[in-house]
Amino acid sequence: MKALVVEKNKIRANLETVKERAGTAQVIAVLKANAYGLGLCEMAGLCREAGIRRFAVTEPEDALRLRDWGFGEEEILILRSTASEEEIRTILQAGATATVGSYDAALALNGLAESQGMMCDVHIKVDTGMGRYGFMPTEIDRILSVYRYLTNLNVTGTYTHYANAFRSVKKTQEQLDAFQAVVEKIRAAGFDPGMLHASNSEAMFGCKMPNLDAVRIGSALGGRVISRGDHGLQRTGKLRSCITEVRWLPKGAPVGYGSAYVTKHPTRVAVVPVGSADGYMLEKIRTSTRFRDCFRAACSCMLAFVRGRRYYVTVGGKRAPVIGHVGVSHTTVDVTDIECGPGTEVLLDAAPLYVPASIPRQYVE
């Protein structure tokens, strides 16, 4: 049976690394997308064990799930602004902290909170360059209107999100400068912006931006940050499966779709029933046709070709190279020099985020 193996000791070590890097700043554990595939409930529990009491999710329903699972005292921040009545009701029911990124969203939230006789904690989102949610820096009057007129909203924080922390320190600094300018205008008007936060995993580990009052950490919990370098993080998440068939192929035999690989000598091949449908060898889809991005993608592929890059899995505790294209449901592996057979365990590195929820998670020490 397939399973995604999650090593709790590595997550605990990552949590300690994050806390050390955060210093005096609060750590907000970002548990969106089923905690980046690691498991929402389990990751929340590990974070609580590490002393982290602030969570963030994207979907209001996840806040309700956390409450139902016993996380009643933790602050849960909803990371997206919404004017949807149904979603606002869920946020209020969960006692979560809402993100306010537009005056329309603020009005809708205030109206429902007032009708239920409630106060709702909110964080104001400022759009400094991400282009998704948030007040533009020029909309300072609308931001101040939240303080002045929407009496059922309690502003406890203000934040922004970096768009280029994995690539450009300069652009990230420009976003921070724009954010801090807005914060100063809020203070100059006599209001408290609350807890300030901007850095995500890449900003804290890659750009080493100021932590402010809090940092939002998601991908680093599983040790999978994009920025290069030794950050002291440990990657976790391996697909566990087993060999279903072993066979010999003669020299010159093609392997996989497109005959991308041809055996150079008689080769013993193992077939593993894991492929792209299971999240193996998946990457983020390239959605930009900007020349710069296309050029970088082409250079990356050319460099991999020149270096003869190969991918490996672990078969019975030994490294074995993947040969041919990875299919939707199968991967072929060269096991010529490895003693193995049907039923031998195989471990394949996979980003948990892309492993379907239908594949069970196995938590080990």
C-alpha positions as CSV (number, residue, x, y, z in Angstrom):
1,M,0.0,0.0,0.0
2,K,1.2,3.5,-0.8
3,A,1.8,6.0,2.0
4,L,3.4,9.3,2.6
5,V,5.9,9.0,5.4
6,V,6.3,12.1,7.6
7,E,9.1,12.1,10.1
8,K,8.0,14.0,13.2
9,N,11.5,14.3,14.6
10,K,12.5,16.4,11.5
11,I,9.4,18.6,11.8
12,R,10.2,19.2,15.5
13,A,13.8,20.1,14.6
14,N,12.5,22.5,11.9
15,L,10.2,24.1,14.4
16,E,13.1,24.8,16.8
17,T,15.2,26.2,13.9
18,V,12.3,28.5,13.0
19,K,11.8,29.7,16.5
20,E,15.5,30.3,16.9
21,R,15.6,32.3,13.6
22,A,12.5,34.3,14.6
23,G,14.1,35.5,17.9
24,T,11.6,37.6,19.9
25,A,9.1,37.6,17.0
26,Q,5.9,35.5,17.3
27,V,5.7,32.5,14.9
28,I,2.5,32.1,13.0
29,A,2.4,28.5,11.6
30,V,0.8,28.6,8.2
31,L,-1.2,25.4,7.9
32,K,-2.9,26.1,4.6
33,A,-3.5,23.3,2.0
34,N,-3.6,20.6,4.6
35,A,-0.5,22.0,6.2
36,Y,1.4,21.9,2.9
37,G,0.3,18.2,2.6
38,L,1.7,17.2,5.9
39,G,-1.7,16.9,7.6
40,L,-3.6,19.8,9.2
41,C,-4.5,18.2,12.6
42,E,-1.1,16.5,13.1
43,M,0.9,19.6,12.2
44,A,-1.2,21.7,14.5
45,G,-0.5,19.3,17.3
46,L,3.3,19.4,16.7
47,C,3.2,23.2,16.6
48,R,1.3,23.3,19.8
49,E,3.8,20.9,21.4
50,A,6.6,23.4,20.3
51,G,4.8,26.3,22.0
52,I,3.4,27.9,18.9
53,R,-0.1,29.3,19.6
54,R,-0.8,31.2,16.4
55,F,-2.0,29.4,13.2
56,A,-3.0,30.7,9.8
57,V,-5.1,29.0,7.2
58,T,-6.7,30.0,3.9
59,E,-10.1,28.3,4.1
60,P,-12.5,29.3,6.9
61,E,-13.6,25.7,7.1
62,D,-10.1,24.7,8.2
63,A,-10.5,27.0,11.2
64,L,-13.7,25.2,12.2
65,R,-11.9,21.8,11.8
66,L,-9.1,22.9,14.1
67,R,-11.7,24.1,16.7
68,D,-13.5,20.7,16.5
69,W,-10.2,18.9,16.9
70,G,-9.6,20.7,20.2
71,F,-7.5,23.7,19.2
72,G,-9.8,26.1,21.1
73,E,-7.3,28.5,22.6
74,E,-5.0,29.1,19.6
75,E,-5.4,32.2,17.4
76,I,-6.4,31.2,13.8
77,L,-5.8,33.9,11.1
78,I,-7.8,33.5,7.9
79,L,-5.3,34.6,5.2
80,R,-7.6,35.8,2.6
81,S,-10.0,38.7,2.6
82,T,-13.6,37.8,1.8
83,A,-17.0,39.5,1.4
84,S,-18.9,36.2,1.1
85,E,-21.6,36.0,3.7
86,E,-21.3,32.3,4.0
87,E,-17.5,32.4,4.6
88,I,-17.9,35.3,7.1
89,R,-20.4,33.3,9.1
90,T,-17.9,30.5,9.3
91,I,-15.1,32.8,10.4
92,L,-17.3,34.2,13.2
93,Q,-18.5,30.7,14.2
94,A,-14.9,29.6,14.5
95,G,-13.9,32.6,16.5
96,A,-11.1,33.2,14.0
97,T,-9.2,36.4,13.1
98,A,-10.3,37.7,9.8
99,T,-8.2,39.4,7.1
100,V,-9.6,42.7,5.9
101,G,-8.2,43.6,2.5
102,S,-10.9,45.9,1.1
103,Y,-13.5,48.3,2.5
104,D,-16.3,46.1,1.0
105,A,-15.0,43.1,2.8
106,A,-14.7,45.1,6.0
107,L,-18.3,46.4,5.7
108,A,-19.7,42.9,5.1
109,L,-17.8,41.5,8.1
110,N,-18.8,44.4,10.4
111,G,-22.4,44.1,9.4
112,L,-22.6,40.4,10.2
113,A,-20.7,40.7,13.4
114,E,-23.0,43.5,14.5
115,S,-26.1,41.5,13.6
116,Q,-24.8,38.7,15.9
117,G,-23.7,41.0,18.7
118,M,-20.1,40.1,18.2
119,M,-16.7,41.7,18.0
120,C,-14.4,40.3,15.4
121,D,-10.6,40.5,15.5
122,V,-9.1,41.5,12.2
123,H,-5.7,41.9,10.6
124,I,-5.5,44.6,7.8
125,K,-3.8,43.4,4.7
126,V,-1.8,45.9,2.6
127,D,-1.0,45.0,-1.0
128,T,2.5,46.2,-1.6
129,G,3.1,44.2,-4.8
130,M,1.4,40.7,-4.7
131,G,-1.7,41.9,-6.4
132,R,-4.2,39.5,-4.8
133,Y,-5.7,40.8,-1.6
134,G,-5.2,44.0,0.3
135,F,-5.6,47.7,0.4
136,M,-3.3,49.6,-1.9
137,P,-0.9,51.8,-0.1
138,T,-2.7,54.8,-1.6
139,E,-6.0,53.8,0.1
140,I,-5.0,55.1,3.5
141,D,-8.3,56.8,4.0
142,R,-10.2,53.6,3.5
143,I,-7.9,51.8,6.0
144,L,-8.5,54.5,8.5
145,S,-12.2,54.2,8.0
146,V,-12.1,50.7,9.3
147,Y,-10.9,52.2,12.6
148,R,-13.2,55.1,12.6
149,Y,-16.6,53.7,11.5
150,L,-16.6,49.9,11.8
151,T,-17.1,49.5,15.5
152,N,-17.5,45.7,15.5
153,L,-14.1,45.2,14.1
154,N,-11.1,45.1,16.4
155,V,-7.8,45.6,14.5
156,T,-5.1,43.4,16.2
157,G,-2.6,43.2,13.3
158,T,-1.4,44.6,10.0
159,Y,0.5,42.7,7.4
160,T,1.7,42.3,3.8
161,H,3.0,39.5,1.6
162,Y,6.3,39.4,-0.3
163,A,6.1,38.5,-4.0
164,N,9.9,38.1,-4.7
165,A,11.5,36.9,-1.5
166,F,12.8,33.8,-3.3
167,R,14.5,35.9,-6.0
168,S,15.1,39.6,-5.2
169,V,16.2,41.2,-1.9
170,K,15.9,44.6,-3.5
171,K,12.2,44.2,-4.5
172,T,11.4,42.6,-1.2
173,Q,13.0,45.6,0.6
174,E,10.9,48.0,-1.5
175,Q,7.8,46.1,-0.4
176,L,8.8,46.4,3.2
177,D,9.4,50.1,2.8
178,A,6.0,50.6,1.3
179,F,4.4,48.6,4.1
180,Q,6.1,50.5,6.8
181,A,5.1,53.8,5.3
182,V,1.4,52.7,5.6
183,V,2.0,51.6,9.2
184,E,3.4,55.0,10.0
185,K,0.4,56.8,8.5
186,I,-1.9,54.6,10.6
187,R,0.1,55.6,13.8
188,A,0.2,59.2,12.8
189,A,-3.6,59.2,12.6
190,G,-3.7,58.0,16.2
191,F,-4.5,54.4,15.7
192,D,-2.7,51.1,16.6
193,P,-1.8,48.9,13.7
194,G,-1.4,46.0,16.1
195,M,1.0,43.1,15.4
196,L,3.1,43.6,12.3
197,H,4.1,40.7,10.1
198,A,5.5,40.4,6.6
199,S,8.1,37.7,6.4
200,N,7.3,34.2,5.0
201,S,9.6,31.2,5.0
202,E,11.6,32.5,2.0
203,A,11.9,36.0,3.4
204,M,13.2,34.8,6.7
205,F,15.6,32.1,5.5
206,G,16.5,33.5,2.0
207,C,16.4,37.3,2.2
208,K,16.8,37.4,5.9
209,M,14.3,40.3,6.1
210,P,13.4,41.9,9.5
211,N,11.1,39.7,11.5
212,L,8.9,42.6,12.8
213,D,6.5,41.4,15.4
214,A,5.7,38.0,13.8
215,V,6.7,35.8,10.9
216,R,4.4,33.5,8.9
217,I,6.1,30.2,8.3
218,G,4.7,27.4,6.1
219,S,7.0,25.6,3.7
220,A,9.9,25.7,6.1
221,L,8.0,23.5,8.6
222,G,8.6,20.6,6.2
223,G,12.1,21.8,5.3
224,R,11.2,22.6,1.7
225,V,12.2,26.2,1.0
226,I,13.2,27.4,-2.5
227,S,16.1,29.6,-1.6
228,R,19.5,27.9,-1.9
229,G,21.9,27.4,1.0
230,D,22.1,25.4,4.2
231,H,19.3,26.9,6.4
232,G,19.5,24.1,9.0
233,L,16.2,22.7,7.9
234,Q,15.4,19.0,7.3
235,R,13.3,17.8,4.4
236,T,10.5,15.4,5.3
237,G,8.0,13.6,3.2
238,K,8.7,10.4,1.3
239,L,6.3,8.2,-0.7
240,R,6.5,4.6,0.4
241,S,5.6,1.8,-2.0
242,C,7.0,-1.5,-3.2
243,I,8.2,-3.1,-6.4
244,T,5.5,-5.0,-8.3
245,E,7.6,-6.5,-11.1
246,V,11.2,-7.1,-12.0
247,R,12.5,-8.0,-15.5
248,W,15.6,-8.0,-17.6
249,L,15.8,-5.9,-20.8
250,P,18.4,-6.4,-23.5
251,K,20.8,-3.8,-24.7
252,G,19.1,-1.2,-26.9
253,A,15.6,-1.6,-25.3
254,P,13.6,1.6,-25.0
255,V,12.0,2.4,-21.6
256,G,8.9,4.6,-21.0
257,Y,6.9,7.1,-23.0
258,G,8.7,8.6,-26.0
259,S,11.5,6.1,-25.6
260,A,13.4,8.8,-23.7
261,Y,15.8,6.2,-22.3
262,V,17.5,3.3,-24.1
263,T,19.4,0.7,-22.2
264,K,23.2,0.7,-22.9
265,H,23.6,-2.9,-21.7
266,P,21.4,-5.7,-20.4
267,T,19.5,-4.0,-17.6
268,R,17.4,-5.4,-14.7
269,V,14.4,-3.1,-14.4
270,A,12.0,-2.8,-11.4
271,V,8.5,-1.3,-11.8
272,V,7.1,0.8,-9.0
273,P,3.4,1.7,-9.0
274,V,3.9,5.3,-8.2
275,G,3.8,8.2,-10.7
276,S,2.7,11.8,-11.2
277,A,-0.8,11.0,-10.1
278,D,0.7,10.3,-6.6
279,G,2.6,13.6,-6.6
280,Y,5.9,12.1,-7.6
281,M,8.2,14.3,-9.7
282,L,5.6,17.1,-9.9
283,E,6.6,20.7,-10.0
284,K,4.7,24.0,-10.0
285,I,3.1,24.6,-13.4
286,R,4.9,27.3,-15.4
287,T,2.1,29.9,-15.8
288,S,4.2,32.9,-17.0
289,T,5.2,33.4,-20.7
290,R,7.3,36.4,-19.7
291,F,10.6,36.2,-21.6
292,R,12.7,36.3,-18.4
293,D,10.8,33.3,-17.0
294,C,10.9,31.3,-20.2
295,F,14.6,32.0,-20.6
296,R,15.3,30.8,-17.0
297,A,13.2,27.6,-17.6
298,A,15.2,26.9,-20.8
299,C,18.5,27.5,-19.1
300,S,17.5,25.2,-16.2
301,C,16.6,22.4,-18.6
302,M,19.8,22.9,-20.6
303,L,22.0,22.9,-17.5
304,A,20.3,19.6,-16.4
305,F,21.1,18.1,-19.8
306,V,24.7,19.2,-19.7
307,R,25.3,17.9,-16.2
308,G,23.5,14.6,-17.0
309,R,21.2,15.1,-14.0
310,R,19.6,11.9,-12.7
311,Y,17.0,11.1,-10.2
312,Y,17.1,8.4,-7.6
313,V,14.9,6.4,-5.4
314,T,15.8,4.1,-2.5
315,V,15.2,0.4,-3.1
316,G,15.7,-1.8,0.0
317,G,17.9,0.9,1.5
318,K,20.1,1.4,-1.6
319,R,20.0,4.2,-4.2
320,A,18.7,3.3,-7.6
321,P,18.4,5.5,-10.6
322,V,15.1,6.3,-12.3
323,I,15.1,5.5,-16.0
324,G,12.7,6.7,-18.6
325,H,9.9,9.2,-18.2
326,V,7.9,8.9,-14.9
327,G,4.4,7.9,-15.9
328,V,1.0,8.8,-14.4
329,S,1.0,5.6,-12.3
330,H,4.4,3.9,-12.7
331,T,8.1,4.6,-12.4
332,T,10.9,2.4,-13.8
333,V,14.1,1.9,-11.9
334,D,17.5,0.4,-12.8
335,V,18.2,-2.3,-10.2
336,T,20.8,-4.3,-12.0
337,D,23.2,-4.1,-9.0
338,I,20.6,-4.4,-6.3
339,E,19.2,-7.6,-4.8
340,C,15.4,-7.1,-4.8
341,G,12.2,-8.4,-6.0
342,P,8.4,-7.9,-5.9
343,G,7.5,-6.6,-2.5
344,T,10.8,-4.9,-1.8
345,E,10.2,-1.4,-0.2
346,V,10.8,1.7,-2.3
347,L,11.1,5.2,-1.0
348,L,10.6,8.2,-3.4
349,D,11.1,11.8,-2.4
350,A,8.0,13.8,-3.0
351,A,6.8,17.2,-1.9
352,P,3.9,16.5,0.4
353,L,1.9,19.4,-1.0
354,Y,1.4,17.5,-4.3
355,V,0.6,14.1,-2.8
356,P,-3.2,13.6,-2.9
357,A,-5.1,13.4,0.3
358,S,-6.3,9.9,-0.7
359,I,-2.8,8.6,0.0
360,P,-2.6,8.0,3.8
361,R,0.0,9.8,5.9
362,Q,2.2,7.7,8.2
363,Y,3.8,9.6,11.0
364,V,7.0,8.1,12.3
365,E,9.6,9.3,14.8
